[in-house]
Amino acid sequence: MAISAAEQTDMSGQPQRDRLRALPARYYVDEQVLAQEKERLFFRTWQYVCHVSALAKPGAYVTAEILGQKVFVVRTRSDEIKAFYNVCPHRGHQLLEGAGSKQAIVCPYHHWNFTLDGDLRRHRTASTSEAPELSEICLSPVRVDRMLDFIFVNLDPDALSIADFWPGAEEHIRTTCPDIESYTISTSATVIHSTDVAANWKIQVDNFLECQHCRHGHKSFSDMLDIPNQFHTLHENYAYNFIPSSGKADNLAYPLDPAHDVMDLHFWYLFPNLGFGQFAGPGNFSLSQWLPAGPDRATRISVSLEAAEPTDPGMADRRERRAAWARDVLQPEDIAFMESVHQGMYQRCFTQGWYIVDWENQELSESMVRHFHDHYLEHMGET
């Protein structure tokens, strides 16, 4: 796919070939950098909480934690989805745990009682008590939004909506994956739900955003897909990568059925720490979110959607073989690469890496990595 001259310039208008030095190593290992990332990135951008199916009925709730900040989302009696900080305004006790259903939000410490809309309904007082009026107190709201039936929250009350922050992304995904509306949350025990990796979260995003390592690093993956003919496009706060099928039903990864399966691969990266994907095989769609657990470790949260109805008698077996391959082959290969790169960030000789940018041979290009780093530095207030 040809890339226009406009797309070959960076955010400052300079030709991209003039900028080949990568993000300095200190951004991957410094505790102070992580503290800044919390305030400038993770507390000001959209973070995944759950699929809408977890909030099917009024009273259903799901809790989540964003780098120490506890929140929950709930479906109200008026069928709205709202989000709040998971903390009682009385003494700061946590209100809810896990996921479930409640008729009201009751603090387990002193039994202050809140409606599903966050209004204080009752506190424990007597006729002799001096106490605030019920109308003075409510739960602290959190911005909530929805994309592709995934529920997100944003701790910044002034944040742009999802549609404005990732403009065009949802429309592009729905156009590319027209069957996504018929997919449901996977219940398979073989689906990866979370993976801890001894590498900075940005190293994991970097790895997601380039395929220069794929032909030699993922031989089964490369046998299934036509790695040299991939292409990607860059957009405002997101990027898209397409890798066509090699056309092999029998390949080194797992068997495919061209009559019923998705054959190509589609990836979307949404700044700062979210990935969507559709893999080759039975109908599917996945969400990945990378959350730091410190400078040296991050967790990848994975959620998988799959076709609700079988397309053919062999679909279930092919789906299980794909999941096993992802767990036992692809994931260990990537983890080994990422953890080695993270250790490299501590070597005295390594202060800053390089980019390879090639718009004609996009297999070799790391322009999506640089696109991520550009947005990262902009949000961190640096250049």
Secondary structure as the mmCIF struct_conf table of DSSP 4:
data_model
#
loop_
_struct_conf.conf_type_id
_struct_conf.id
_struct_conf.beg_label_comp_id
_struct_conf.beg_label_asym_id
_struct_conf.beg_label_seq_id
_struct_conf.end_label_comp_id
_struct_conf.end_label_asym_id
_struct_conf.end_label_seq_id
TURN_TY1_P TURN_TY1_P1 ALA A 5 ALA A 5
HELX_RH_3T_P HELX_RH_3T_P1 ALA A 6 GLN A 8
STRN STRN1 THR A 9 THR A 9
TURN_TY1_P TURN_TY1_P2 MET A 11 SER A 12
BEND BEND1 GLY A 13 GLY A 13
STRN STRN2 PRO A 15 PRO A 15
HELX_RH_3T_P HELX_RH_3T_P2 GLN A 16 ASP A 18
STRN STRN3 ARG A 21 PRO A 24
TURN_TY1_P TURN_TY1_P3 ALA A 25 ALA A 25
HELX_RH_AL_P HELX_RH_AL_P1 ARG A 26 VAL A 29
HELX_RH_AL_P HELX_RH_AL_P2 GLU A 31 GLU A 37
HELX_RH_PI_P HELX_RH_PI_P1 LYS A 38 PHE A 42
TURN_TY1_P TURN_TY1_P4 PHE A 43 ARG A 44
BEND BEND2 THR A 45 THR A 45
STRN STRN4 GLN A 47 HIS A 51
HELX_RH_3T_P HELX_RH_3T_P3 VAL A 52 LEU A 55
BEND BEND3 LYS A 57 LYS A 57
TURN_TY1_P TURN_TY1_P5 PRO A 58 GLY A 59
STRN STRN5 ALA A 60 ILE A 66
TURN_TY1_P TURN_TY1_P6 LEU A 67 GLY A 68
STRN STRN6 GLN A 69 ARG A 75
TURN_TY1_P TURN_TY1_P7 ARG A 77 SER A 78
BEND BEND4 ASP A 79 ASP A 79
STRN STRN7 ILE A 81 TYR A 85
BEND BEND5 ASN A 86 VAL A 87
TURN_TY1_P TURN_TY1_P8 PRO A 89 ARG A 91
BEND BEND6 GLY A 98 GLY A 98
STRN STRN8 ALA A 99 SER A 101
BEND BEND7 GLN A 103 ALA A 104
STRN STRN9 ILE A 105 VAL A 106
TURN_TY1_P TURN_TY1_P9 PRO A 108 HIS A 110
STRN STRN10 ASN A 113 PHE A 114
TURN_TY1_P TURN_TY1_P10 LEU A 116 ASP A 117
BEND BEND8 GLY A 118 GLY A 118
STRN STRN11 ASP A 119 ASP A 119
STRN STRN12 LEU A 120 ARG A 122
TURN_TY1_P TURN_TY1_P11 SER A 127 THR A 128
HELX_RH_3T_P HELX_RH_3T_P4 LEU A 134 GLU A 136
STRN STRN13 CYS A 138 CYS A 138
HELX_LH_PP_P HELX_LH_PP_P1 LEU A 139 SER A 140
STRN STRN14 PRO A 141 MET A 147
TURN_TY1_P TURN_TY1_P12 LEU A 148 ASP A 149
STRN STRN15 PHE A 150 ASN A 154
BEND BEND9 LEU A 155 LEU A 155
TURN_TY1_P TURN_TY1_P13 PRO A 157 ASP A 158
HELX_LH_PP_P HELX_LH_PP_P2 ALA A 159 SER A 161
HELX_RH_AL_P HELX_RH_AL_P3 ILE A 162 PHE A 165
BEND BEND10 TRP A 166 TRP A 166
TURN_TY1_P TURN_TY1_P14 PRO A 167 GLY A 168
HELX_RH_AL_P HELX_RH_AL_P4 ALA A 169 THR A 176
TURN_TY1_P TURN_TY1_P15 PRO A 178 ASP A 179
HELX_RH_3T_P HELX_RH_3T_P5 ILE A 180 SER A 182
STRN STRN16 TYR A 183 ILE A 185
TURN_TY1_P TURN_TY1_P16 ALA A 189 THR A 190
BEND BEND11 VAL A 191 VAL A 191
STRN STRN17 SER A 194 VAL A 197
BEND BEND12 ALA A 198 ALA A 199
HELX_RH_AL_P HELX_RH_AL_P5 TRP A 201 PHE A 208
TURN_TY1_P TURN_TY1_P17 LEU A 209 LEU A 209
TURN_TY1_P TURN_TY1_P18 GLN A 212 HIS A 213
HELX_RH_AL_P HELX_RH_AL_P6 CYS A 214 GLY A 217
HELX_RH_AL_P HELX_RH_AL_P7 LYS A 219 MET A 224
STRN STRN18 LEU A 225 LEU A 225
HELX_RH_3T_P HELX_RH_3T_P6 ILE A 227 ASN A 229
STRN STRN19 PHE A 231 HIS A 235
TURN_TY1_P TURN_TY1_P19 GLU A 236 ASN A 237
STRN STRN20 TYR A 238 ILE A 243
STRN STRN21 SER A 245 SER A 245
BEND BEND13 ALA A 249 ASP A 250
BEND BEND14 LEU A 252 ALA A 253
TURN_TY1_P TURN_TY1_P20 PRO A 258 HIS A 260
BEND BEND15 ASP A 261 ASP A 261
STRN STRN22 VAL A 262 VAL A 262
BEND BEND16 ASP A 264 ASP A 264
STRN STRN23 LEU A 265 LEU A 270
TURN_TY1_P TURN_TY1_P21 PHE A 271 ASN A 273
STRN STRN24 LEU A 274 GLN A 278
BEND BEND17 ALA A 280 ALA A 280
STRN STRN25 GLY A 281 GLY A 281
BEND BEND18 PRO A 282 GLY A 283
STRN STRN26 ASN A 284 PRO A 292
BEND BEND19 ALA A 293 GLY A 294
TURN_TY1_P TURN_TY1_P22 PRO A 295 ASP A 296
STRN STRN27 ALA A 298 ALA A 307
BEND BEND20 ALA A 308 GLU A 309
BEND BEND21 THR A 311 ASP A 312
TURN_TY1_P TURN_TY1_P23 PRO A 313 GLY A 314
HELX_RH_AL_P HELX_RH_AL_P8 MET A 315 TRP A 325
HELX_RH_PI_P HELX_RH_PI_P2 ALA A 326 LEU A 330
HELX_RH_AL_P HELX_RH_AL_P9 GLN A 331 GLY A 344
TURN_TY1_P TURN_TY1_P24 MET A 345 TYR A 346
TURN_TY1_P TURN_TY1_P25 ARG A 348 CYS A 349
BEND BEND22 THR A 351 THR A 351
STRN STRN28 GLN A 352 TRP A 354
BEND BEND23 TRP A 359 ASN A 361
TURN_TY1_P TURN_TY1_P26 GLN A 362 GLU A 363
BEND BEND24 LEU A 364 LEU A 364
HELX_RH_AL_P HELX_RH_AL_P10 SER A 367 HIS A 379
TURN_TY1_P TURN_TY1_P27 MET A 380 GLY A 381
#
